[in-house]
């Protein structure tokens, strides 16, 4: 959509741009760049956009004039900044040919006279954009090529840096056009670039890096490329030792760019470059930023298909060193968290980002480490990576005397397992040795290591699943011990890992454990201690799973557990109430005689939970569904202890369940069974509840397999056909009239089939 600027503003902008007066433009610069004039910046930007839209030629000429003619360095600087902000490549085509010619000629003269290197650096970008748009339009500017060529070979370091910067930022179209112009001068440029890479001026060196990378197509000859690359590596190490933080970073970034752009040219040198990057990354005297930057070179190679055979041929010792580098970063940023006994980011604990600078550093370090490990995994493949990981975990990390190393080892294990669980499980001796160490870490002397170990055990990976199947008894024992840990977060994490374990192992696995009484007593103790809400919910859920899978155990602990469930039904936390209702539903299914004395209390608590049926909180609605399910099981298995004529219709009134889909499938299956046996309490006197039953069936069918299993859906279809066949027509007409139009449309196919 075209911008709509007021005529008054258009007129004012024309007046200012066509005038020889500079005061208005100086004011514009002040509003744009002076921090004390920020309140006027929006208005200044609007004025500038109006100029660009309605008077692009005048704007280009005005800014160019101020850049090349003003005696004041700040004015020339601001003119260059403004010209870049409005993008000279967009303004240049709007100039008339005569104006373009005058500007080009004036520009070259100006460049030889400019004294400020800062302004020249800005001007280099302006020139490169202008040259690029000229060559893109199939035009040429031979004078500027000659100027750049002579400047880069001059003794004036300002002009050398300027010309290198221009060469470094020319567009691809421009480079292709210029390659023909410069082809006969390649060897001279080659010598010049080598000299610039070896300059004592670090600004010239860095500019030379960028220029070489951008014009590398000129030096594709093997000998020329070899000499250029060698000069770049020598210059890199010189910058590393002399100007590490600023200049080295810029130069090395250009080398990384070269790896991605020209992998074929670099292939013969990749092994040496990996070694060079390692030497930098392993240097204790460099800062962490430099260490990471050096490793980016390895990561860039890891992403290239051309580097696959090179990386595959690296000796084992070098691959080990490559994995150690990011691990050092992780160890460096692991911190003692004494305030809240929490884990750090090393195992994915989701602390709130930005809470403090230390957490941000840890987040950043963890992100870097995981990126490195993932790319190294892809580059080297499962067999080699698992072998390296096995060596590192045994010899360096998991048995280290430094707790930070042990925790970092768990991170390494988890990241490798995400990629190569199968290889880890199948490798000889790996699983047994690592399991032994993990179990030891579950009782580590440092709280953060214990937390990390239990966090690992609930990660959804084949590696963890294999441990659950093969070593379930040893880990249930470890969980049981940890439930008595002195640190509350360890208790919570252990309980969470145990819950994950219980949910993802075969039902019979738990029965193979028999200290099960110890486990149940510890869980009961945790529930009764009333720790934090999350710990009480996790333990309730775990207890429910054990109770459902081990009926004998459930019967044994019924008397102690049911009062806890009844009390939890009144908890403020909806998730705790939900687990309490689920526990009642599980116990109701057993039909135990011990259930009968508590029936009235149970029905009272369930009634309270079912009142929240249409709450705005989805958790409350889910809790209501579980409570309805518990009532349904009581109606099914304890009918002799309740008034079925009241309780069953009450249960029916809450169907269909839609919030807790697992409970929904259980209840809708139960409804089918009760209808099939013509349950009198369900149908009601004179089949008065039949309309509700049919309505529930139709709603379940409408939702498909979300609310019922495929088997239950088929059973509902069969029951509807039977009802259509056996109920008198006049009764069915009454039923049809009570349904909505959509429900009637769903029901009619069952009627028409007979």
Secondary structure as UniProt FT lines:
FT   HELIX           7..18
FT   HELIX           23..33
FT   HELIX           35..40
FT   HELIX           41..54
FT   HELIX           56..69
FT   HELIX           73..85
FT   HELIX           88..92
FT   TURN            93..94
FT   HELIX           97..113
FT   HELIX           117..136
FT   TURN            137..138
FT   HELIX           142..152
FT   HELIX           157..168
FT   HELIX           172..182
FT   HELIX           183..185
FT   HELIX           186..197
FT   HELIX           202..214
FT   HELIX           216..219
FT   HELIX           222..242
FT   HELIX           244..248
FT   HELIX           249..261
FT   HELIX           263..266
FT   HELIX           267..269
FT   HELIX           270..282
FT   TURN            284..285
FT   HELIX           288..302
FT   HELIX           305..307
FT   HELIX           308..312
FT   HELIX           316..333
FT   TURN            338..340
FT   HELIX           345..347
FT   TURN            353..354
FT   HELIX           357..392
FT   HELIX           393..397
FT   TURN            398..399
FT   HELIX           403..426
FT   TURN            428..429
FT   HELIX           430..441
FT   TURN            442..443
FT   HELIX           447..456
FT   TURN            457..458
FT   HELIX           462..470
FT   HELIX           472..482
FT   TURN            483..484
FT   HELIX           488..503
FT   HELIX           507..511
FT   TURN            512..513
FT   HELIX           516..529
FT   HELIX           533..549
FT   HELIX           551..568
FT   TURN            569..570
FT   HELIX           574..590
FT   HELIX           593..598
FT   HELIX           599..610
FT   TURN            611..614
FT   HELIX           618..637
FT   HELIX           639..641
FT   HELIX           644..653
FT   HELIX           661..676
FT   TURN            677..678
FT   HELIX           680..683
FT   HELIX           685..687
FT   TURN            688..689
FT   HELIX           690..703
FT   HELIX           704..706
FT   HELIX           710..726
FT   HELIX           729..737
FT   HELIX           741..752
//
